Each structure stands twice: as structure tokens, then as C-alpha cells.
Amino acid sequence: MKIGASVFDIMNTSLEENLEFFDNNKHIDYVELCHDYPYENMNDNKELIDLLNSYSLKYTIHSPLIDTNIASLNSTIVKASISEMKGSIDLANKIDSDIVVIHPGKISFQAIGQEENVYEIAKNSLKEIGKYGEDCGVYPCIENMPNIEGFMYKDINHLNQTLEELDLPMTLDIGHAHHAGFSPKEFYFDRIKHIHVHNNYGDDDTHNQLNEGTFKVNEFFDIFIDKKYDGIYMLEMFNKDFIENSIEYLKDNKYI
């Protein structure tokens, strides 16, 4: 089982501190970097790239979230957001990564009633990002969203159908899927290339440790192991204690 962890508390601790923590954990081989503030200019920071490459860790990239929307009715925002996603693909190339996580867009308050247009804009944006990723040898993996107002592709079946049409891979976020009302038996798809792992109680997207919530974690792992999923299980949690406790959970249940 390939285990990774996301640098999700990057605003509160230094990148180097996070990398030291992950590098010292024998079960973590992969780290997901948040290509966002305060490291949104990571592409142009040779010192930072050298730091990343100084560890034995392997990386995936989470593309920018702050103020981006590839489904905006404002074409200038769409263009800028696509450029941000392409920048993450460029970063992946610089650090020998082949996975970039992409959020599929949001329906703003002003776009209510224009949902059909918004989804068409999102598809066109994803098509452009997908082509750029293909040309660069990087997989832009589109993520399903939690049940939060304005978020798109909360329905994992709708997302999978769109990705089939566009020939793009998926990042399956199991916490988001649980929050949106789906059970483990409902969300295995061949499109899944990358997985975000965390738990919640179904009422909020809290990114809890694996043993804290109502999601059937073991049922999920058993299904995906049986299906021979061979990608990364990325622990996307808000603090290091959650990550350490989740690794202990995986060990106790003999998954690692």
C-alpha cells in the first residue's frame, strides 16, 4: 500500500518542518504539496525546489484553491485559474511528479440559474487542462467535492461520467463522498488514479483521522484492495496527530 500525507497545515508550520516530519516516518513515502499561499510562487523558487529534491520523498501537487474558479462566468477569472492549474503541472515536472489534483470549479451566487452554462465552462476548462497535462506527461486528477453549497461535482457519478467523456483521471476524496451521502460500495471507478483519505461524521467536511467519524473505512480499503487499486492513499488531514493516529490505525488493521 502506497501511503502519503498532505501538507495541509502549511500556513502554520514551515515546509521544511513538514518535510522533516514526513521523511522521518517510515510509512510515508509520498507528500502532497499545496501549491498555494505562502508557496504560490514555488515554481520560481530554486531554493525551495532544491529543498524538495533533497529528501527521499516523492511528491504529488494540489493545485491552487485560493480565489480560483475554472467554472466562473467571468472569462478573465477562468483564464487566470487555468493558468494556475497549468503552473502546478509545470511544478510537477520540475520535481518529477506525475499527479496534480484539480478542483472542478464553483457555482457563484451570481451564477445561480446559469448552472448549465457553468458546467459547460468547467468542461471546456478541464479539457484544456487535460490536454496540457497530457503534453507534459502529468495526470491532472479531478476531485469530487463535498456537499457544500456552490461546490460542483458533489455527485461522484456525474463527475465520473464527465471524466469518461473527457478521458481524464479522478482524485477520489472519500471524506467528500461520505459527506455527499455515498457509501464505499458506490464509488469504485476505473477513472480513479489518486485518493484522498480522511473521515467525518457525515455532517461536515472535517478531515478527521481514520478512527473518528461514521465512514466505513475498513469496507472502503477492502473494496479497493480487492479491486487492485495501486495508486497512493493520501492522508489529507489538518494536523500531524491525525496523520500519526491514522497510520497506527492502518497498522492495527493490518493494512500496512
N, C-alpha and C positions, 0 to 999 in steps of 0.2 A: 504494500500500500504506500503510495506517494503522499507524504504529509507536508503541508506548507502552512504558513501563517501570514496574515496580513498585517502590515504596518499601519494600524488604524488609529493609534494614539500619537501620530506624528506631530501634532501641534503641541503636545505636552512634554515630549521627550525627544532627544536628538535622534537623527537617523543612525548615527554611529552606535548609540546606546541600544537601539532596537536590534541592529545587526549583530552586535556582540551577544545579546541575549539569545537570538535565534541560532547563531553559529555555535553556541555552547550547548545547545540542546541536540542530542544525538538523533532524535526522532524527526527533527525538522530539516528538510533538505531544500525547501523552496520558500521564497519570501515574495509576497505580493506588495509591490511598491505603489503608493498612492501618488500619482503624477499630478499633484495639486499643491496649493499653498501649504507650507512655505517653500516647496521644492518644485514649483511650476516651471522653473527655468532649468531643470535638471539637464536638459539636452545640451545646454551651452556651458555647463559647469564641469570642466575637465577634472577638477579636484574631486568632485562628487562621483563622477564616473569611475575614476581610479579607486576611490574608496569602495564602491560596489564590487569592482573587479578584484579587490584584494582579499575577498572572502571566498570560501569554497562553496558558498550558497549559489543556487540557481534562482532565477527571478521570473516573475510574471508582472505585468503592469496593469494597474487600474487607471483608466483614462480619467481626465478631469471631470469633476462634478460641479464645482462652484460656478454658478451662473451660465452653465452650458445647456443648450437645448437644441438637438438636431431636428426637432419637430416643430420649431417655432413658426408662427405665421409671419414673423419678421425675417425676411430673406437674409439680411445682414447678420442677424444672430445665428442663423443656420450655417452660413458660410464660415463664420468665426468658430462655431462649435465643431464643424467638420475639420477645420484646420487644427483644432486642439486634439482631436482624435488621431489625426494623421501624425501629429507631433509625438504622440505616445507610441505609435507604430515605429516611428524613426528611433525613439529611445530604445524600444525593444531590440532593434537591430544593433544598436551600439553596445548592448550588454548581453548579446547572444540569447535573447528570449524570443519565444515564438507565440506567446499568449498575451493578448491585450483585451481586457474586459471593457465593454462598451454599454452604457445605459441608452435605452432606445428613445428617450425623449419624454417630454411632459406636455400635458394639455393645460395651458394657462387659463386664468379666469376669463380673459378676453376671447379665448378660442372656444368657449362653450357654445355648442350649436354648430361648430365647424369641425366636428370630430373626423368626418370622412376626409376632409382636406388635410387635417393634421396627420392622420395615419398615412396618407399618400406622400406627404412631405417626408415623414420618417422613413418610409420605404425607399424613397429616392436617395436620402442621405445614407442609409445603410448600404445601398447598392454602391454608392461612390466610395464609402469607407472600405467595403468589402473588396472592391477592385484594387484599391491602394494597398490593402493588406496582402492580397494575392501577389501583386507585383513585387512586394518587399519580402515575401516568404514568411509572413506573420499571420496568425489566425486572430481576426477581430471577433471575439466571442460575445454575443449579445445576451444581456442578462434579463431574466424575468424580474418583475418589480413587486413590491409588497402592496397590500390593499390600502394604499394611502391616496387620498383624493388628488386627482391630477396626474398621477403616475400612469404610464401606458404599459401595455402588455403585462398586466397582472394575471391574465388568463394564460397559463403556460401552453395550452393547446393552440391558442391564437398565435402566440409567439412562434411555436414550432412550425405551424402552417406557413407563416411568413418566411421563416428561415429556410424551409424547404423550397419555397418559391425563389428565394434569392441565393440559394446554395451557400448559406453561411452557418457557422457553428454557434452553439449556445453555451453560455455560462448558466448552469442551473444553480440558483440560490435556494437551498432547501428551507431556510427560515422564511424567506419571502413567499415561497409556495405554500408553506404551512399557514402563514398569516392570511393568504388569499383563499384558504379553505381546501387545499388539495392534500391528499394523503399520499404516502410513499408509493402505493400501488398505481397511482395515477400519473407519475411523472418520470418514467424512464423513456427517453427518446434517443434515437441513434445520433441526433444532432449534437448531443451533449459532449463537449470537449473539455470542460472545466467545471469545477463545482465549488461553491462557497458553502461552508458548513457552520451552522450555529443553531441555537434553539430559541424558542419563545413560548409564551402561553396562548398564542393564537389571537391575542387582543392588541398586540403592538409589536413593532419590528425592533426588538430589544437586543438582538445579537448576544444572547446568553451562552454560557458554557453548555456542553452537551447534556449534562445531567440536570439542567434547570429549565424546565418547560414541558409542554404536552406533546411535542413532536415525537413520533415513534422512531427514535434514532436507530435502534438496532434493526428494525424492519427495513429501514432505508439502506443501511450498509449491507444487509444480507441480500437484498434485491440487486444492488449494484455490483456486489462481488460475484453473485451468480451470473449476472449479465456480462461479466468480464470487462467492466469499465476499467480502463488502465490510465486515466488521467490523474490529475492532482486533486486531493481533498484539501481545500484551502480553509483553514480555521480563520473565519472573519469575525473577530471578537474585539471588544473595546478595551480589554486590559490583559496584562500578562498572566495574572492569576487564572483568568478564564481559559487561557491557552494551556497553561500547565495542568489545570484540573481536567481539561478535555483530553489531553494526551494520557493522563492517568486513567481516564475512563476507557479510552481505546485499548490501553494495555490490560486493564482489568477484564475487559470483554473479549480479549484475545484477538483483536483486530490488528494489533501490531505487537 
